[in-house]
Amino acid sequence: MNAPAPPRFRVRLFLERLAVGHVFGYPLAFVWAVASMPLAIHLHFERLSAIEHDTEAMGQLVVRLVAWPSGVVFVLAHLFALAWGLAQEKKRGQWTFLGGFGVLLGTGVLFGAGSWLWLYLR
């Protein structure tokens, strides 16, 4: 009796799933950038007040401040896609990607809603 051959690794499937993770990473990063703005404003209010009349410098500072959380989320989306691509035929990889995407999106929306509401009600 011959044992069944192990499934072979398909490069195209891996690259397609990595591309999906890359594309899905952009909206996630945007959600987290918008969600982290109130906290960035609150934590760095003095710095923002000092450059109040220089809108270009203020914009650059805010972008640098919100780039960290959105960058981390962007990398995490790629890691979830990497796990999905490496799993190939196993459903666990798909659930890792979809579950990770859902958790990142849900926490970003909840954190964003809470932080903007907190800033508005202050």
ChimeraX attribute file (.defattr): number of C-alpha atoms within 10 A of each C-alpha:
attribute: neighborCount
match mode: 1-to-1
recipient: residues
	/A:1	3
	/A:2	4
	/A:3	5
	/A:4	6
	/A:5	6
	/A:6	6
	/A:7	8
	/A:8	8
	/A:9	13
	/A:10	12
	/A:11	12
	/A:12	10
	/A:13	15
	/A:14	18
	/A:15	15
	/A:16	13
	/A:17	23
	/A:18	22
	/A:19	16
	/A:20	14
	/A:21	25
	/A:22	18
	/A:23	14
	/A:24	16
	/A:25	23
	/A:26	16
	/A:27	14
	/A:28	23
	/A:29	26
	/A:30	19
	/A:31	22
	/A:32	27
	/A:33	24
	/A:34	19
	/A:35	24
	/A:36	23
	/A:37	20
	/A:38	20
	/A:39	17
	/A:40	18
	/A:41	18
	/A:42	11
	/A:43	12
	/A:44	14
	/A:45	11
	/A:46	11
	/A:47	12
	/A:48	20
	/A:49	12
	/A:50	10
	/A:51	14
	/A:52	12
	/A:53	10
	/A:54	11
	/A:55	11
	/A:56	10
	/A:57	13
	/A:58	17
	/A:59	13
	/A:60	10
	/A:61	18
	/A:62	17
	/A:63	14
	/A:64	11
	/A:65	19
	/A:66	22
	/A:67	18
	/A:68	15
	/A:69	18
	/A:70	24
	/A:71	18
	/A:72	13
	/A:73	24
	/A:74	23
	/A:75	15
	/A:76	20
	/A:77	26
	/A:78	23
	/A:79	18
	/A:80	23
	/A:81	30
	/A:82	21
	/A:83	19
	/A:84	25
	/A:85	27
	/A:86	19
	/A:87	16
	/A:88	19
	/A:89	15
	/A:90	11
	/A:91	10
	/A:92	13
	/A:93	19
	/A:94	19
	/A:95	14
	/A:96	18
	/A:97	23
	/A:98	17
	/A:99	13
	/A:100	17
	/A:101	21
	/A:102	13
	/A:103	12
	/A:104	20
	/A:105	18
	/A:106	14
	/A:107	14
	/A:108	24
	/A:109	17
	/A:110	12
	/A:111	17
	/A:112	21
	/A:113	14
	/A:114	14
	/A:115	18
	/A:116	17
	/A:117	12
	/A:118	12
	/A:119	14
	/A:120	9
	/A:121	7
	/A:122	5
